[in-house]
């Protein structure tokens, strides 16, 4: 009798255990997340919008020489081409340098910039600073500069430190009047100069 009971239990387990395994496997498949092979990768909406809004270039650099022989160069952290615009490019953290044939140097920097290749103009804005090797440091909110010649001007007020003192003015223009002429820095519209004489060393 005991042997018959043992045989029946073994036979029953041979049927029940496989059925239980199948039940567990079916439960796993039912509880698992269904994967759609055609679904897109889940990027954030803002990231997709940024990528679709325009093409971006990291670390752009432009350089050229004017007809007068002055060398101009422009660099930025990033450069983007807004969708729907032609000839215009937006830049961040712009640095520009002008090496004059006379040996003098002019440096410009700003938070933002816009390069308009069609108009041959670069517009700088946001903490704009102009420094020259002759001792000028000029601060303004915005300025425009040509990309093919030395022609830098501000539409609004400037604040400057110069070798002879501090200057405030409504506008500034830095340019070469004609080929082979030295660069000229002109302040206009309500110019105020606070003269600071140099101290003579004894």
Residue pairs with C-beta under 8 A, 6 or more apart in sequence:
52 83
53 80
53 82
53 83
54 80
54 81
54 82
54 83
55 80
55 81
56 78
56 79
56 80
57 78
57 79
57 80
58 77
58 78
59 75
59 76
59 77
59 78
60 74
60 75
60 76
60 78
60 79
60 91
61 73
61 74
61 75
62 73
62 74
62 75
62 115
62 147
63 71
63 72
63 73
63 74
64 71
64 72
64 73
64 147
64 148
65 71
65 72
66 72
66 148
66 149
66 150
67 148
67 149
67 179
68 101
68 149
68 150
68 176
68 179
68 180
69 101
70 98
70 99
70 100
70 101
70 149
70 150
70 176
71 98
71 99
72 96
72 97
72 98
72 147
72 148
72 150
73 96
73 97
74 94
74 95
74 96
74 113
74 115
74 122
74 147
75 94
75 95
75 96
76 91
76 92
76 93
76 94
76 95
76 113
77 91
77 92
77 93
78 91
78 92
78 93
79 89
79 90
79 91
79 115
80 89
80 90
80 91
81 88
81 89
81 90
82 88
82 90
86 118
87 116
87 117
87 118
87 119
88 114
88 115
88 116
88 117
88 118
89 114
89 115
89 117
90 112
90 113
90 114
91 112
91 113
91 114
91 115
92 111
92 112
92 113
93 109
93 111
94 108
94 109
94 110
94 111
94 112
94 113
94 122
94 124
95 107
95 108
95 109
96 107
96 108
96 109
96 122
96 124
96 145
97 105
97 106
97 107
97 108
98 105
98 106
98 107
98 108
98 150
99 105
100 106
100 150
100 183
102 182
102 183
104 132
104 133
104 134
104 183
105 132
105 133
106 130
106 131
106 132
106 133
106 150
106 152
106 174
106 183
107 130
107 131
107 132
108 124
108 128
108 129
108 130
108 143
108 145
108 152
109 127
109 128
109 129
110 124
110 125
110 126
110 127
110 128
110 129
110 143
111 125
111 126
111 127
112 124
112 125
112 126
113 122
113 123
113 124
113 125
114 122
114 123
114 125
115 122
115 147
116 122
116 123
117 147
120 146
120 147
120 148
121 144
121 145
121 146
121 147
122 144
122 145
122 146
122 147
123 142
123 143
123 144
124 142
124 143
124 144
124 145
125 141
125 142
126 141
127 139
128 139
128 140
128 141
128 142
128 143
128 154
129 137
129 138
129 139
130 136
130 137
130 138
130 139
130 140
130 143
130 152
130 174
131 137
131 138
132 185
134 163
135 162
135 163
136 160
136 161
136 162
136 163
136 185
137 160
137 161
138 158
138 159
138 160
138 172
139 158
139 159
139 160
140 154
140 156
140 157
140 158
140 159
140 172
141 156
141 157
142 154
142 155
142 156
143 152
143 153
143 154
143 155
143 172
144 152
144 153
144 154
144 155
145 151
145 152
145 153
146 152
149 176
150 174
150 175
150 176
150 183
151 174
151 175
151 176
152 172
152 173
152 174
152 175
153 171
153 172
153 173
153 174
153 175
154 171
154 172
154 173
155 171
156 170
156 171
157 168
157 169
157 170
157 171
158 167
158 168
158 169
158 171
158 172
158 187
159 166
159 167
159 168
160 166
160 167
160 168
160 169
160 172
160 187
161 167
164 193
164 195
164 196
165 193
165 194
165 195
165 196
166 193
166 194
166 196
167 187
167 191
167 192
167 193
167 194
168 190
168 191
168 192
169 187
169 188
169 189
169 190
169 191
169 192
170 188
170 189
170 190
170 191
171 187
171 188
171 189
172 185
172 186
172 187
172 188
173 185
173 186
173 188
174 183
174 184
174 185
174 186
175 183
175 184
175 186
176 182
176 183
176 184
177 184
